Amino acid sequence: MSRGRHEQRVLETVGTPREVLERHGIPVRGKKARCPFHDDRHPSLNLYTNSRGCFRWCCYAGCGRGDALTLEARLSSRPIRDVLAAGPVEKVKP
């Protein structure tokens, strides 16, 4: 299935959840990371692609879930509208 306009705008503005985490200095191993929203000793934040092909994140400790836009907003302590208004962010270089 194809991604919708919202997903495309998210990708153009902030990238994937993996890119958001890496840009904030949070290492990702495979599809797991330590959740930055709680004291996480074992990686509980999972990165996945849903059935519509959209990139998502979920903390299994209950801290939240969503797309890269919600992750960027929470990590930067900004409302989603401010993240969108700021425009595309610089991509992480490998």
Summary of the structure (lengths in Angstrom):
residues: 94
radius of gyration: 12.7
end to end distance: 28.3
largest distance: 36.6
contacts: 252
relative contact order: 0.22
helix: 34%
strand: 18%
